[in-house]
Amino acid sequence: MKLFKQIGASLTLVGCACGITVGLSNTQVSADQVSWPGTTTVQTTSAVQNQDSGSRTMGNISGTHLLSGQALMAAQQGFYNGIDGYPVGQCTGFVAAVLRQQQIPVNTYSYLGNGDQWAESATRRGLLVDFRPTVGSVVSFKSMHVAYVTEVNDITGTFKIMEGNFEGQALHERTLTMNDDIAGIIHFEKLSTASQSTLTV
């Protein structure tokens, strides 16, 4: 499947100091803010409100969400302040803070580069990288973005991600399907020393 099928002449690419700017139908967003085919955006507010109770129900999915309210606050701080070799205001700092909160060894996720470089860099460090999202794994996008997988639905073939720097937001959630923009799924969750629950439907 071609990623930019039927987009036509409205696509423009402009280089800038903080990445690539992509214009789709007169809307300008940064490279890690593009909503690709197969993507559904979900309002973050409801996801955050459900963290305190520890459970959530969305459609035919119910169970325990991997990220606690404390982990989400830490992730936002990673976005705002930068962390473990990642700059302020970026998706990489957001994900690094989540990984730190999940007690992933810092030497496995620090200084992996831009979001599009994470899959290759993680492979060089000996981590499992494939194209099968699991709860607790990290998605590396070719469009210079990374995000944390919070839910997987094997029936629909969709998975939910939490991310920073989507449309400039410190915290955002959306539902994806596998697509041509995904460079790889990095399985940091296999390294966690924290007690984790998973949700696979």
C-alpha positions as CSV (number, residue, x, y, z in Angstrom):
1,M,0.0,0.0,0.0
2,K,1.4,3.4,-1.0
3,L,1.6,5.8,2.0
4,F,0.7,8.9,0.1
5,K,-1.9,7.4,-2.2
6,Q,-4.3,10.0,-3.6
7,I,-2.8,12.9,-1.7
8,G,-1.9,14.6,-5.0
9,A,-0.3,17.9,-5.5
10,S,-1.2,19.2,-2.0
11,L,2.0,17.5,-0.5
12,T,4.9,19.9,0.2
13,L,8.0,19.1,2.1
14,V,10.0,22.0,3.7
15,G,13.1,21.5,5.7
16,C,13.4,23.3,9.0
17,A,15.8,23.4,12.0
18,C,13.6,21.1,14.1
19,G,12.8,18.5,11.3
20,I,10.6,18.3,8.3
21,T,7.4,20.2,7.8
22,V,4.7,18.4,5.9
23,G,1.7,20.2,4.4
24,L,-1.4,18.2,3.7
25,S,-4.4,20.1,2.3
26,N,-3.1,23.5,3.5
27,T,-2.5,22.3,7.0
28,Q,1.1,22.6,8.3
29,V,2.3,20.2,11.0
30,S,5.8,18.9,12.0
31,A,7.0,15.6,10.8
32,D,6.1,13.8,14.0
33,Q,2.6,15.3,14.0
34,V,1.3,13.8,10.7
35,S,-1.8,11.7,11.0
36,W,-1.2,8.8,8.6
37,P,-3.7,6.5,6.9
38,G,-5.2,4.1,9.4
39,T,-4.9,6.5,12.3
40,T,-7.7,7.5,14.5
41,T,-7.1,10.3,17.1
42,V,-8.5,9.8,20.5
43,Q,-9.0,12.7,23.0
44,T,-6.2,12.6,25.7
45,T,-8.4,14.0,28.5
46,S,-10.5,10.8,28.9
47,A,-7.4,8.6,28.9
48,V,-5.8,10.6,31.6
49,Q,-8.9,10.7,33.7
50,N,-9.1,6.9,33.6
51,Q,-5.6,6.5,34.9
52,D,-6.5,6.9,38.5
53,S,-9.0,4.1,38.5
54,G,-6.5,1.9,36.7
55,S,-9.1,0.5,34.4
56,R,-10.7,1.5,31.1
57,T,-13.2,0.4,28.6
58,M,-13.2,1.4,25.0
59,G,-15.4,-0.5,22.6
60,N,-14.6,-4.2,22.9
61,I,-11.4,-3.6,24.9
62,S,-11.4,-3.5,28.6
63,G,-8.6,-4.1,31.1
64,T,-5.7,-2.5,33.0
65,H,-3.9,0.3,31.3
66,L,-0.1,-0.1,31.4
67,L,0.7,3.6,32.2
68,S,-0.3,4.9,35.7
69,G,-1.1,8.5,36.3
70,Q,2.4,8.9,37.8
71,A,4.0,7.5,34.6
72,L,2.0,9.9,32.5
73,M,3.1,12.9,34.7
74,A,6.7,11.7,34.3
75,A,6.3,11.4,30.6
76,Q,5.0,15.0,30.3
77,Q,8.0,16.1,32.4
78,G,10.3,14.3,30.0
79,F,8.6,16.2,27.1
80,Y,8.9,19.6,28.8
81,N,12.4,19.2,30.3
82,G,14.2,16.7,28.1
83,I,15.7,13.6,29.6
84,D,18.5,11.0,29.1
85,G,20.1,12.7,26.1
86,Y,16.8,13.9,24.5
87,P,16.0,17.6,24.0
88,V,13.1,19.6,25.4
89,G,9.7,19.4,23.7
90,Q,10.3,16.2,21.7
91,C,8.6,12.8,21.4
92,T,11.9,11.2,22.3
93,G,12.0,12.8,25.8
94,F,8.4,11.8,26.3
95,V,9.1,8.1,25.5
96,A,12.4,8.1,27.4
97,A,10.6,9.3,30.6
98,V,8.0,6.5,30.2
99,L,10.8,3.9,29.8
100,R,12.6,5.3,32.9
101,Q,9.3,5.1,34.8
102,Q,8.9,1.5,33.7
103,Q,12.4,0.8,35.1
104,I,13.9,0.0,31.7
105,P,17.8,0.2,31.9
106,V,18.8,3.7,30.8
107,N,21.7,2.4,28.7
108,T,19.2,0.7,26.4
109,Y,17.1,3.7,25.4
110,S,19.3,6.8,25.9
111,Y,21.0,8.5,22.9
112,L,19.2,6.4,20.3
113,G,18.9,9.5,18.0
114,N,15.9,11.0,16.3
115,G,12.6,9.1,16.4
116,D,13.2,7.6,13.0
117,Q,16.6,6.2,14.1
118,W,15.4,4.4,17.2
119,A,14.6,1.1,15.5
120,E,18.0,0.8,13.8
121,S,19.9,2.0,16.9
122,A,18.0,-0.4,19.2
123,T,18.8,-3.3,16.8
124,R,22.5,-2.4,17.0
125,R,22.2,-2.5,20.8
126,G,20.9,-6.0,20.6
127,L,17.2,-5.3,21.4
128,L,14.4,-7.1,19.7
129,V,12.9,-5.0,16.9
130,D,10.1,-6.3,14.7
131,F,6.7,-5.2,13.3
132,R,4.5,-6.7,16.1
133,P,3.3,-4.2,18.6
134,T,2.9,-5.4,22.1
135,V,2.0,-3.5,25.3
136,G,5.0,-1.7,26.6
137,S,6.9,-1.6,23.2
138,V,7.9,1.5,21.4
139,V,7.0,2.4,17.8
140,S,9.7,4.1,15.7
141,F,8.3,6.1,12.8
142,K,10.2,7.0,9.6
143,S,8.7,10.5,9.9
144,M,11.0,11.2,12.9
145,H,8.7,10.2,15.7
146,V,8.4,7.6,18.5
147,A,5.5,6.6,20.7
148,Y,4.7,4.1,23.5
149,V,2.3,1.2,22.9
150,T,-0.4,1.0,25.6
151,E,-3.0,-1.4,24.1
152,V,-3.1,-4.0,21.3
153,N,-6.2,-5.4,19.7
154,D,-5.5,-8.6,17.7
155,I,-9.0,-8.8,16.4
156,T,-9.1,-5.4,14.7
157,G,-5.3,-5.3,14.1
158,T,-5.1,-1.9,15.8
159,F,-3.0,-0.7,18.7
160,K,-3.1,2.4,20.9
161,I,-0.1,4.7,21.5
162,M,0.7,7.5,23.9
163,E,3.0,10.2,22.6
164,G,4.5,13.6,23.1
165,N,4.8,16.3,20.5
166,F,1.8,15.3,18.4
167,E,0.4,18.7,17.2
168,G,2.7,20.2,19.9
169,Q,0.9,18.5,22.8
170,A,2.8,17.1,25.8
171,L,0.5,14.1,25.9
172,H,-1.7,12.6,23.2
173,E,-3.3,9.2,22.5
174,R,-4.4,7.7,19.2
175,T,-5.2,4.4,17.6
176,L,-3.1,3.0,14.7
177,T,-2.8,0.2,12.3
178,M,0.5,-1.0,10.9
179,N,1.5,1.2,8.0
180,D,4.4,2.2,5.7
181,D,5.6,4.9,8.1
182,I,6.6,2.5,10.8
183,A,10.3,1.8,10.9
184,G,10.0,-0.9,13.6
185,I,8.6,-1.9,17.0
186,I,11.2,-1.9,19.7
187,H,10.5,-4.4,22.6
188,F,11.9,-2.6,25.6
189,E,9.1,-4.2,27.7
190,K,11.1,-7.4,27.8
191,L,13.7,-5.6,29.8
192,S,11.5,-4.1,32.5
193,T,12.1,-4.9,36.1
194,A,8.8,-3.3,37.1
195,S,5.7,-5.4,37.5
196,Q,3.6,-4.9,34.3
197,S,0.3,-6.0,33.2
198,T,-0.6,-6.5,29.5
199,L,-3.7,-6.2,27.5
200,T,-4.0,-8.2,24.4
201,V,-7.4,-8.8,23.0
